[in-house]
Amino acid sequence: MLRVLVIDQNRKRAEIVEAALRADPDVDVQIAAVSSGQLLPLLRQAAPDVLIVDLDLPDRDTIEQLRIANREFARPVVLFVDESDTEAMRTAVSAGVSAYVVDGLQPRRVKAVLEVAVARFQEFERLRRELDLARTSLAERKLIDRAKGILMRARGMNEEDAYNLLRSKAMKDQKKVAEIAQSVITASELLK
């Protein structure tokens, strides 16, 4: 079940969104009319899977609350606004808003916009995980290369033998090669 929290000061607009989503039995919709200062505590308490915010024009406080919420617990965010503002749109997207829809609150479009926002969010999260993995792998590769260099100089070994030594120690200690490499580097720094 997809838990959707709709934030809107205008009850009539919120009911349009609710009606559009209630048709789907796999969606649980909650509505809240809170000010920007109450947004973060509400998100922490409700912990929705998706957040829909409907505003006349997003203010700086609301965008900042969304930015903080996105850092704490990333989730798809759909922002419906009545007035277009390029700077507000850019700020909202940088704060983690998945879909920014101007003057588009039409019941037949709400579900499609929600689905696109969720898909876009999932793709972004997949890319972020891949980037984090690549960064970690690169950092580990640098540690291993540095440790190999230390072993090659200290023991007069070639690169392959240095790597095999690190690898066999890692297997023996049931650790990652990068952890053993860090130990070699730390020990080397203590001996300087």
C-alpha positions, 0 to 999 in steps of 0.5 A, a space after each residue: 500500500 502506497 501511503 500518500 500525504 497531501 499538504 494543502 491549506 485549501 481543503 477544496 484543492 486537497 479533496 480534488 487530489 484525494 478523490 483522484 487517488 482514492 480510486 486506487 485501492 493500493 493508495 492510502 491518502 491522508 490530508 493535512 493543512 499545515 503551515 510550513 513550520 509544521 511540515 517537518 514534524 508532520 512528515 516525521 510523524 506520518 512517514 508517508 511514501 509520497 508527499 503531495 504539496 499543493 500551494 499557490 506559490 512555494 515559499 522559502 520556508 516550505 522549500 527549506 522544510 522539504 530540503 531537510 525532510 529529503 535529507 532525513 528520509 528521501 521520498 518522492 515529492 510532488 509540488 502543485 503550484 498555481 503560479 509559475 516562478 522559475 527560481 522557485 522551481 529550481 530551488 524546489 527541484 534542488 530540494 528534492 522535489 520530483 515533480 513540479 506542476 504549474 497550474 495543473 491540478 486536474 483530477 485526471 492528471 493527478 495519478 499520472 503525475 504521481 506515478 511519474 514522480 515515483 518513477 523519477 525518484 526511484 531512478 534518481 535513487 538508483 543512480 545515487 546508489 550507483 554513484 555511491 558504490 563507484 565512489 566507494 570502489 574508487 576510494 578502496 582501489 586507491 587504498 589498495 594501490 597505496 598499500 601495494 606500493 608500501 609493500 612493494 618498497 618495504 619487501 621488494 615485491 612486485 605488484 601482483 605479489 603485493 596484492 596477493 599478500 593483501 588478499 590472502 591476509 584479508 581472507 585469513 582475517 575475514 575482512 575486505 582487502 581495503 580494510 587490510 590495505 588501510 591497516 598497512 597504510 596506518 602501520 606504515 605511517 606509525 613507522 615514519 
